[in-house]
Amino acid sequence: NLTVEDTARLEELPFTHERKWMGVKCVSKSTSDSGMYYVKGATENVLEVCSHVLGDGSLKLLTPSEKQNILDRVQDKEDRGMRTLALCYGSAMNSLVYVGCVGIVDPLRNTVPTTIAELHANSINVKMITGDSKNIAMSIGQSLNIYRGSDTVLSGDMIDGMTAEGLAEVINSVSIIYRSTPRHKMKVIKALQLNGLTVAMTGDGVNDAVALKCADIGIAMGKGTDVCKEAAEMVLANDDMTAVLEAVKEGKNIFLNIKNFVRFQLSTSVSALMMIALTTFWNIPPPLNPMQILWINIIMDGPPAQSLGVEPIDSSAVRSPPRSPKKQVVDLQMLARVCISAAVIITGTLWVYNNEMVDGQVTARDTTMTFTCFIFFDMFNALSCRSLTKSVLQINLLGNTTFLIAISASILALFGLIYVPFLQAIFQTEALNGEDICMLVALGSTVLIVDECCKLFLRNFVYCVRNTAGKDYGSDGCKERLLP
């Protein structure tokens, strides 16, 4: 009938990952006894230091059959997803009395199963590393959709008996690692990295710091230790896995937007440079004056290019497999598409210039038609660069408000240069009639049409071939997974 206030703690045996229990030795303040040990921990480990069991109000010898009976009852709780904690006491640590086992239900957050499913849909494999027993781990893993019947499970002891190469051979099929310690996290990370995979590891304790530092992306819990947070690249302020998913989506979207931005800037810059270089090589007057070139580079290219950098997240694109960290932003495919777009812009613009300059003399109308043609090519090129693979008919045309504002402002500014007398004098332009504008819009749209044909080819041949071969994409349809 002692209370906490009536006792004094004489000794503490801290929890370790090896013995998996902790204990204290307490003595009554009002008596002169030698004290009593109280121990809690994993049932199978606690039973190793027990010699008797408390049952029906009396002590009984802990026989092998009674021990197995206790383990069976504990396993029943663990099969139902309960975490179990065995309790015992005694006057000597090698002869304790087993009292019973507490089953603790640790409910999952409602968002976690959905988040795990979305991570799997994004081709991110989730593995659970836990100190719990096999039955608890498998029960929780099934409820989280991490563990499937055909998956392999490993214990910390099994990992200790494997070499790094041996673990690397089986680790891809492993979904749960139970009865593990922080050092097992290190071996798992290295095995996955040996297979060429990018590894993100979560942790919250001081002992997890080394594993977080070793992983490609260390993720610390917001309620974790300061040491853990210092070692990590990412800290979950609310301890919610949903933040990891959102970070993955945002990261993929940023990479895509950078590619869109670079493709637009390269195709426009290459077009302007080559157009001036070709006219100089052919010894004909330049099609654009310096003011017009500056306007194109600063005003007409800047806002549309910047707006491509804030393109909303494409749900189908972010579901593609993770890219290799070694993958370059500017690859051969992008260079090929830049050259194709630049070729269309150069050909169309020089055709207009040559068609207008019939007498060999450059007039204000000649440069105005050429300048306006190039701007319309630029605007349609920006529209085609909103997606690397999707047709303009598949994307949400109104989804990027910044892009719409940038394009509208650029076109209004162009009309100002053409029709405002004050600006006509500065940029050496003259007014064009409606027929000229319609012809130039139709001609400028050819760069969009050609790029749509390139996208159609990529969707139906290049990516579908990869999908069928099972190299880069899953089996849920290549048209839904269109990252190059």
Order of alpha helices (4+ residues) and beta strands (2+ residues): beta-beta-beta-alpha-beta-beta-alpha-beta-beta-alpha-beta-alpha-beta-alpha-alpha-beta-alpha-beta-alpha-beta-alpha-beta-alpha-alpha-alpha-alpha-alpha-alpha-alpha-alpha-alpha-alpha
